[in-house]
């Protein structure tokens, strides 16, 4: 989880590009899994595709309502 915090608090966001991979919460699989970045706006990941189910959705770094 620390890596997620560093990633989205400016730790190494410069390394993330469209087409790159990030761990994100999948709304279909209901798990944190590897995703491909589809869209970035204002240095924030906006849209991703799950590499497991191929579902496309807004980026969520962690389980909604879960611990941060």
Secondary structure by P-SEA (a helix, b strand, c coil): caaaaaaaaccccccccccbbbbbbbcccccbbbbbbcccccccccbbbbcccccccccccccccccc
